[in-house]
Amino acid sequence: MELSYLSEQAIHKFVTEALKEDVGDGDHSSLAAIPASSKSKAQLLIKDDGIIAGISLAEKIFNQFDNTLNVKTLISDGESVKKGDIGLTVEGSARSILTCERLVLNCMQRMSGIATYTYEMMALIKGTKAKLLDTRKTTPNFRLAEKWAVAIGGGTNHRFGLYDMVMLKDNHIDFAGGIEKAIKATRQYLAETGRNLRIEVETRNLQEVEEVVNVGGVDIIMLDNMIPSVMKDAIKIIDGKYQTEASGGITERNIREVAECEVDFISVGALTHSVKSMDISLKAV
């Protein structure tokens, strides 16, 4: 899976910061109770059905903290799992296994919940042209893992941050003095700074859709909180000149109807901000 944000450097930095947060100056529970020479083995027990995510990250966490640990992965990211499956085994220093346990589980439980929900939402729009997008509604300092999980579940990552795409939302437009001023100022800024960034503009009604089409110079038009009948009218106005993204209030109950409006993208913030984590545990063997 080729994802630009998943460089080895970025993953290493994420793991370093996460370990620093959790371990601090030492895992004193393990240091106190477990002899330094103690060796052990543990297995990752899956306790829910769903789509597994974070296996690769778990392996990196164990190996970054202690490269003498022997990690054997039994399931790959993106595979369907059921209660009772074993995801991986880890063998070596008992202290190291215990110190990494919570970080591995926190990442995998959250990522697997996201991948599972993404997979379920993707199934609901199968056969349409719409691609399922995530958003920036992520947990601070955990975006890398959450967007990675969306991709594992079959979804498409939207912009990673504020820096890799221009999205003119309602507040940008209102603060700028309207759609035309916002678009023209953006195009001038990109020209002056030499940045080649895609431009997306949020619209809230058909009048705003018409205004964006008339001004032009954008790549994507967001159709925000529009009912399907209005969305279909918006698609007719746009007439294939720009890509379209449906956003706002989209759930498993209405996503199929939205997809059938022939939008190119559907963004769902709930993929990362409202999922139930998968139940996973690490058990000594």
C-alpha positions, 0 to 999 in steps of 0.5 A: 500500500503506497501512502505518501505519509507512511514513510519509515521516518514518520512511523518511527517518529510516531512510535518514538513519541508514543513510547515517550508519552507512555513509558517516560523514564521507565516501566517501573511495574515491569522493572520492579516485578520482572527479572531482567533475564526473564524471557516470555511469549505472548499472543495477540488474541482477537475478541471481535469479528471485523477487519484487522488493522495495525499488525504492521504497526505492532511489529514496528513498535515491538522491534523499535523498542527492542530489536531482539524481540521475535515477532511472528505475524499470523494475519495481515492488515486488511484481512477479515478476522473473527473472535478467537483468531490469533493475530501475532506472537511475540517472544523475548524479553518479558519486560519489553513485551509488557512495556509495549503491550498497551501501545500496541493494543491502543493502536490496534484496537482503534485502527481495527475499529476504523478499518472495520467501519470503513469496510462496512461503509464501502460495502454499502456503496459498492457498484457506484462510482463514489469513493469513500473519503476520510476527513481531518476529524482525527485524534491529535497526534494519531492521524497517521494511524487513523488514516492508515486504518481507513486505507486498510479498510478500503477507503480513500484518504482525503488531504492529510492536513491543511498543507496539502490541499486548499479547502475553502469552507463556509467560514473561509468564504464568509471571512473572505467576503464571498465565493468569488473573492475567496477563489480569486484570492486563493488562485493569486496566492498559489500563483505568487507562492508557486504552490500547485495545490488542488482547490475544493470549495464548499457549497451549501445551496444551488445558488452557491453551486452556480456561483462556483461554476461561474467563477471557475478555477477550482477542482472539486465542489463540495455539496454540504448537507444537501438532501439527495434531490438537491444534490442531483440538481447540483450535479446537473449544474456542475455537468461534469466540469468539476469533481464533486464531494458529498459531505455532512450527515452521511451515515450507513442509513443514507450513504447508498442514496447519496452515492446514487446521486453520482457524486465522485466522493463521499466524506464521512467524519465518523470513520475516524471520530465515532467508531467502536474499537475492536476488542483485542488483548495480548495474553501470555502463552 
